[in-house]
């Protein structure tokens, strides 16, 4: 047995292993060779983050991780599940060597073997990522708030935005947040809008609405799939699912959070007025209570998936 990193041509073995190992799991969707090849051909693919187990020259298992700390279950062919542990340990060791401080994994809640694999190895259930949808026709009337003072997000606003609700974000540096919000390849800077104080123009809250008819229809999503949605605060640096009509907001916790969010949501709907979009999508983490409460009150829950975390020494 040997464990090595990626070599060109491993895609076929990877697809075969996954489709064999996961075929009986709920909502299984077969991996496609062309999709794996396309991902591996992307500019940000790092061959040193993908690990393969070989027995007698045959690839029998694989796993991997991302620079943001997300790690994969070690998928193995039937009869070779003994390779799962050394594969996983090799990936964790590589993450530690890169200085990654926290590893996390996300899988469907109804895939118990995968979820229990991580909890048995020191991962804790950190949060659920909950998906929501709201028909625009069912939008509530905004609560009584001061006349709205909306404007575009500017680089000068980013430090204040970072301070609104840092526990909801997966980045902690202003440069990273600015890059995500103002230089994103998949939504325009105009997708982000700030609700400002009328006394000093400071950001009180910030919203995002993603408008692209080529992106997924929110009502067709399986929200139990572990897919982070493009634009949702808390998905910075993640591989994401592009969803049309995604709305997300940040505001400080407190009595003003819901009125501010309602005002932001109304602005999002107004920005969609000349499109064919009929609903808003949303995604929020369960460990940021004031954000989750807003979506639970005004949106319809679609589903959720767990996220497991473990600190790396």
C-alpha positions as CSV (number, residue, x, y, z in Angstrom):
1,X,0.0,0.0,0.0
2,X,1.2,3.5,-0.7
3,X,-0.3,7.0,-0.4
4,X,0.5,9.7,-2.9
5,X,-0.8,13.0,-4.3
6,X,-2.5,13.6,-7.6
7,X,-1.2,12.5,-11.0
8,X,-2.7,13.4,-14.3
9,X,-5.2,10.7,-15.2
10,X,-6.4,9.9,-11.7
11,X,-9.8,11.4,-12.5
12,X,-11.1,8.1,-13.9
13,X,-10.2,6.2,-10.8
14,X,-11.6,8.9,-8.6
15,X,-15.0,8.9,-10.4
16,X,-15.1,5.1,-10.3
17,X,-14.3,4.9,-6.6
18,X,-16.9,7.5,-5.6
19,X,-19.7,6.0,-7.7
20,X,-19.0,2.6,-6.2
21,X,-18.7,3.8,-2.6
22,X,-21.6,6.2,-2.5
23,X,-24.1,4.5,-4.9
24,X,-26.4,3.4,-2.1
25,X,-26.5,6.7,-0.2
26,X,-29.7,8.9,-0.2
27,X,-30.0,11.4,-3.0
28,X,-26.8,9.9,-4.6
29,X,-25.8,11.7,-7.8
30,X,-23.1,10.0,-9.9
31,X,-19.8,11.8,-10.4
32,X,-19.1,12.5,-14.1
33,X,-15.6,12.2,-15.5
34,X,-15.9,15.4,-17.6
35,X,-16.9,17.4,-14.5
36,X,-13.9,16.1,-12.4
37,X,-11.5,16.8,-15.3
38,X,-12.9,20.3,-15.7
39,X,-12.5,21.1,-12.0
40,X,-8.9,19.7,-12.1
41,X,-8.1,21.8,-15.1
42,X,-9.1,25.0,-13.3
43,X,-6.4,27.6,-12.5
44,X,-6.9,27.2,-8.7
45,X,-6.6,23.4,-8.6
46,X,-3.8,22.3,-6.3
47,X,-2.6,18.8,-7.0
48,X,-0.9,18.6,-3.6
49,X,-4.2,18.7,-1.8
50,X,-5.6,15.5,-3.3
51,X,-4.4,12.1,-1.9
52,X,-4.8,8.6,-3.4
53,X,-4.2,5.1,-1.9
54,X,-2.7,2.5,-4.1
55,X,-2.7,-1.3,-3.5
56,X,-0.6,-3.3,-6.0
57,X,-0.5,-0.4,-8.3
58,X,-4.3,0.1,-8.3
59,X,-5.9,3.3,-6.9
60,X,-8.4,2.1,-4.3
61,X,-9.2,5.3,-2.4
62,X,-8.9,9.1,-2.4
63,X,-9.5,12.1,-0.3
64,X,-8.5,15.8,-0.3
65,X,-8.8,19.2,1.3
66,X,-9.1,22.9,0.4
67,X,-7.0,25.9,1.4
68,X,-9.9,27.1,3.6
69,X,-9.8,24.0,5.7
70,X,-12.6,22.0,4.2
71,X,-11.7,18.3,4.1
72,X,-13.2,15.3,2.4
73,X,-14.4,11.9,3.5
74,X,-11.9,9.3,2.4
75,X,-13.8,7.4,-0.3
76,X,-12.6,3.8,-0.8
77,X,-13.5,0.9,-3.0
78,X,-15.4,-2.0,-1.4
79,X,-13.0,-4.3,0.4
80,X,-10.5,-1.5,0.8
81,X,-12.0,0.6,3.6
82,X,-8.9,-0.1,5.7
83,X,-7.3,2.6,3.5
84,X,-9.6,5.3,4.9
85,X,-7.7,6.1,8.0
86,X,-4.2,6.4,6.5
87,X,-5.6,8.6,3.7
88,X,-7.4,10.9,6.1
89,X,-4.3,11.2,8.4
90,X,-2.2,12.1,5.4
91,X,-4.5,14.9,4.5
92,X,-4.7,16.2,8.1
93,X,-0.9,16.2,8.4
94,X,-0.6,18.2,5.1
95,X,-3.2,20.7,6.4
96,X,-1.2,21.1,9.6
97,X,2.0,21.6,7.6
98,X,0.3,24.4,5.7
99,X,-0.6,26.2,8.9
100,X,-4.4,25.5,8.5
101,X,-5.8,26.0,12.0
102,X,-9.3,24.5,11.7
103,X,-10.5,21.6,9.6
104,X,-14.2,21.3,8.7
105,X,-16.4,18.9,6.8
106,X,-20.0,19.2,5.5
107,X,-22.1,16.2,4.4
108,X,-25.8,15.4,4.2
109,X,-27.3,14.7,7.6
110,X,-28.8,11.5,6.2
111,X,-25.4,10.1,5.4
112,X,-24.7,8.8,8.9
113,X,-21.5,6.9,8.1
114,X,-19.8,10.0,6.7
115,X,-21.0,12.2,9.6
116,X,-20.0,9.7,12.2
117,X,-16.6,9.3,10.6
118,X,-15.8,12.9,11.5
119,X,-17.3,13.0,15.0
120,X,-15.4,9.8,15.9
121,X,-12.1,11.7,15.0
122,X,-12.6,14.7,17.2
123,X,-14.8,16.8,15.0
124,X,-17.7,18.6,16.7
125,X,-21.0,19.7,15.2
126,X,-20.3,23.4,14.8
127,X,-23.5,24.5,13.1
128,X,-26.2,23.7,10.6
129,X,-26.3,25.6,7.3
130,X,-30.0,26.3,6.7
131,X,-31.6,27.0,3.3
132,X,-34.7,29.2,2.9
133,X,-36.9,30.5,0.2
134,X,-39.5,33.3,0.0
135,X,-42.0,34.1,-2.8
136,X,-41.8,37.7,-3.6
137,X,-45.6,37.8,-3.6
138,X,-45.5,36.8,0.1
139,X,-43.0,39.4,1.2
140,X,-44.0,41.2,4.5
141,X,-44.5,44.9,4.7
142,X,-41.4,46.4,6.2
143,X,-41.6,47.5,9.8
144,X,-41.6,51.2,10.5
145,X,-38.1,52.4,10.0
146,X,-36.4,55.7,9.2
147,X,-36.4,56.5,5.4
148,X,-33.9,54.3,3.8
149,X,-30.5,55.6,2.8
150,X,-29.0,53.1,0.5
151,X,-25.8,53.3,-1.4
152,X,-23.1,51.1,-3.0
153,X,-20.5,49.4,-0.9
154,X,-17.1,51.2,-1.2
155,X,-13.7,50.0,-0.1
156,X,-13.8,52.5,2.8
157,X,-16.9,50.7,4.1
158,X,-15.3,47.3,4.4
159,X,-13.8,47.6,7.9
160,X,-17.2,48.7,9.3
161,X,-19.0,45.8,7.5
162,X,-16.5,43.4,8.9
163,X,-17.4,44.7,12.4
164,X,-21.1,44.3,12.0
165,X,-21.2,40.6,12.6
166,X,-17.7,39.0,12.4
167,X,-19.0,35.7,13.9
168,X,-21.0,35.2,10.7
169,X,-18.1,35.6,8.4
170,X,-15.4,33.1,7.3
171,X,-12.8,35.8,6.6
172,X,-11.3,38.1,9.2
173,X,-9.2,40.5,7.2
174,X,-10.5,43.5,5.4
175,X,-8.6,42.8,2.2
176,X,-10.1,39.3,2.0
177,X,-13.7,40.7,2.6
178,X,-13.1,43.5,0.0
179,X,-11.9,41.0,-2.5
180,X,-14.9,38.8,-1.9
181,X,-17.6,41.5,-2.1
182,X,-16.1,43.9,-4.7
183,X,-14.0,41.7,-6.9
184,X,-16.0,38.5,-7.1
185,X,-16.0,36.7,-10.4
186,X,-19.6,35.6,-10.0
187,X,-21.5,38.7,-8.9
188,X,-21.0,42.3,-9.7
189,X,-20.1,44.9,-7.0
190,X,-23.5,46.5,-7.6
191,X,-25.0,43.4,-6.1
192,X,-23.9,44.6,-2.7
193,X,-25.7,47.6,-1.1
194,X,-25.3,49.4,2.2
195,X,-28.0,50.9,4.4
196,X,-26.4,54.0,6.0
197,X,-27.0,56.1,9.0
198,X,-28.5,59.5,8.1
199,X,-26.5,61.2,10.8
200,X,-22.9,60.1,9.9
201,X,-23.4,57.9,6.7
202,X,-21.9,54.9,8.5
203,X,-23.0,51.5,7.4
204,X,-25.8,50.2,9.7
205,X,-26.3,47.0,7.6
206,X,-25.3,45.5,4.3
207,X,-27.2,43.3,1.8
208,X,-26.5,41.2,-1.2
209,X,-28.9,40.1,-4.0
210,X,-27.6,37.9,-6.7
211,X,-29.3,38.3,-10.1
212,X,-28.4,36.0,-12.9
213,X,-31.0,34.0,-14.8
214,X,-28.3,31.4,-15.7
215,X,-27.9,30.4,-12.1
216,X,-30.0,27.8,-10.3
217,X,-33.7,28.2,-9.6
218,X,-34.0,28.4,-5.8
219,X,-37.1,26.2,-5.8
220,X,-35.3,23.4,-7.5
221,X,-32.6,23.1,-4.9
222,X,-32.1,20.2,-2.5
223,X,-31.1,22.3,0.6
224,X,-29.9,19.2,2.4
225,X,-27.0,18.9,-0.1
226,X,-23.9,20.4,1.5
227,X,-23.6,23.2,-1.0
228,X,-22.8,26.7,0.2
229,X,-24.7,29.3,-1.8
230,X,-23.0,32.1,-3.7
231,X,-23.4,35.5,-2.0
232,X,-24.6,34.2,1.4
233,X,-22.5,35.8,4.2
234,X,-20.5,33.1,5.7
235,X,-19.5,31.4,2.5
236,X,-16.4,33.5,1.8
237,X,-13.7,31.4,0.3
238,X,-16.0,28.4,-0.2
239,X,-16.8,26.4,-3.3
240,X,-20.3,27.6,-3.9
241,X,-23.5,26.9,-5.7
242,X,-24.7,29.8,-7.9
243,X,-28.3,30.5,-7.1
244,X,-30.5,33.2,-8.7
245,X,-32.2,35.5,-6.3
246,X,-30.0,34.8,-3.4
247,X,-30.5,37.4,-0.6
248,X,-28.2,37.8,2.4
249,X,-27.6,40.5,5.0
250,X,-25.4,41.5,7.9
251,X,-26.5,43.6,10.8
252,X,-25.5,43.8,14.5
253,X,-27.6,41.7,16.9
254,X,-30.2,43.7,18.8
255,X,-33.7,45.1,18.4
256,X,-32.9,46.9,15.1
257,X,-31.7,43.8,13.3
258,X,-35.1,42.7,11.9
259,X,-36.3,46.2,10.8
260,X,-32.9,46.8,9.1
261,X,-33.1,43.4,7.4
262,X,-36.7,44.0,6.2
263,X,-35.6,47.3,4.7
264,X,-32.7,45.5,2.9
265,X,-34.9,42.8,1.7
266,X,-37.4,45.3,0.3
267,X,-34.5,46.9,-1.6
268,X,-33.4,43.5,-2.9
269,X,-36.9,42.9,-4.2
270,X,-37.0,46.4,-5.8
271,X,-33.8,45.6,-7.6
272,X,-35.4,42.5,-9.1
273,X,-38.5,44.3,-10.2
274,X,-37.7,44.2,-13.9
275,X,-36.6,40.5,-13.9
276,X,-38.6,37.3,-14.1
277,X,-37.5,36.3,-10.6
278,X,-40.4,35.2,-8.4
279,X,-38.7,34.4,-5.2
280,X,-35.7,35.0,-2.9
281,X,-33.3,32.4,-1.7
282,X,-31.3,32.6,1.5
283,X,-28.8,30.5,3.5
284,X,-27.8,31.2,7.1
285,X,-25.8,29.4,9.9
286,X,-27.5,28.2,13.0
287,X,-24.8,29.6,15.3
288,X,-25.6,33.2,14.5
289,X,-29.0,33.4,16.2
290,X,-30.2,36.9,15.1
291,X,-29.6,36.1,11.5
292,X,-31.3,32.7,11.7
293,X,-34.3,34.2,13.6
294,X,-35.0,36.6,10.8
295,X,-35.0,34.0,8.1
296,X,-37.1,31.6,10.2
297,X,-39.7,34.3,10.7
298,X,-40.1,35.5,7.1
299,X,-38.8,32.7,4.9
300,X,-39.8,29.1,4.4
301,X,-37.2,26.6,5.5
302,X,-36.1,24.2,2.7
303,X,-33.6,22.1,4.4
304,X,-30.2,22.0,6.2
305,X,-26.9,20.3,6.4
306,X,-24.4,19.9,9.3
307,X,-20.9,21.3,9.4
308,X,-18.3,19.6,11.6
309,X,-15.1,21.3,12.8
310,X,-11.9,20.3,14.6
311,X,-9.0,22.5,15.7
312,X,-5.6,21.4,14.3
313,X,-2.7,21.6,16.7
